[in-house]
Amino acid sequence: MKAYILSLGAGLIVGIVYSLMGVRSPAPPVIALVGLGGILLGEQLLPVARRMASLPELTRFVRQDCVHHVLGELPTHGKRDA
């Protein structure tokens, strides 16, 4: 969680500096960000298709592998799920 807060803080500082300098942000348009999301989801298509033959294996794969790959490690707030 600390990395997310630091990243947000760095972005805010850079945004303020850009505003003070009167410079436009080089951030990509929303269409580019949607494309990046498509890339992340697209990476999962072939592995899911390979596991379609076995439903229990597909369920395990989606719950364990896909969730961790697409969402990354989510903050736990000091608690671990059983």
C-alpha positions in Angstrom: 0.0 0.0 0.0 2.9 2.3 0.7 4.1 2.1 -2.9 0.6 3.2 -4.1 0.6 6.2 -1.8 4.1 7.1 -2.8 3.2 6.8 -6.5 0.1 9.0 -6.0 2.1 11.6 -4.1 4.8 11.7 -6.8 2.1 12.1 -9.5 0.5 14.9 -7.5 3.9 16.7 -7.1 4.6 16.4 -10.8 1.1 17.6 -11.7 1.6 20.7 -9.5 5.0 21.5 -11.1 3.5 21.1 -14.6 0.6 23.4 -13.6 3.0 26.1 -12.2 5.1 25.9 -15.4 2.0 26.0 -17.6 2.9 22.8 -19.3 0.4 20.1 -20.4 0.8 16.7 -19.0 2.2 14.0 -21.4 -0.2 11.5 -19.9 -1.7 9.1 -22.5 -5.3 9.6 -23.5 -8.0 7.4 -22.0 -8.1 5.3 -25.2 -4.4 4.3 -24.6 -5.2 3.3 -21.0 -8.2 1.2 -22.2 -5.8 -0.5 -24.6 -3.4 -1.4 -21.8 -6.3 -2.9 -19.9 -7.0 -5.0 -23.0 -3.4 -6.2 -23.2 -3.6 -7.4 -19.5 -6.8 -9.3 -20.2 -5.6 -10.5 -23.5 -2.6 -12.2 -21.9 -5.1 -14.4 -20.1 -7.0 -15.7 -23.1 -4.7 -18.4 -24.3 -4.0 -19.9 -20.9 -7.8 -20.0 -20.2 -8.5 -21.6 -23.5 -5.9 -24.3 -22.8 -7.6 -25.1 -19.5 -11.1 -25.1 -20.9 -11.0 -28.9 -21.2 -10.9 -29.3 -17.4 -13.6 -27.2 -15.6 -12.0 -27.8 -12.1 -8.6 -26.7 -13.4 -10.2 -23.7 -15.1 -11.9 -22.6 -11.8 -8.6 -23.0 -9.9 -6.7 -21.1 -12.6 -9.1 -18.1 -12.6 -9.3 -17.9 -8.8 -5.6 -18.1 -8.2 -3.5 -17.3 -11.3 -5.6 -14.8 -13.2 -6.6 -12.7 -10.2 -3.0 -12.3 -9.0 -1.7 -11.5 -12.5 -4.3 -9.0 -13.5 -4.9 -7.3 -10.2 -1.4 -7.7 -8.8 -0.9 -8.2 -5.1 -3.6 -6.4 -3.3 -3.1 -4.7 0.1 -4.1 -6.9 3.0 -4.2 -4.2 5.8 -2.2 -6.5 8.0 -4.7 -9.4 7.8 -4.3 -12.7 5.9 -7.2 -14.6 4.5 -7.4 -18.2 5.8 
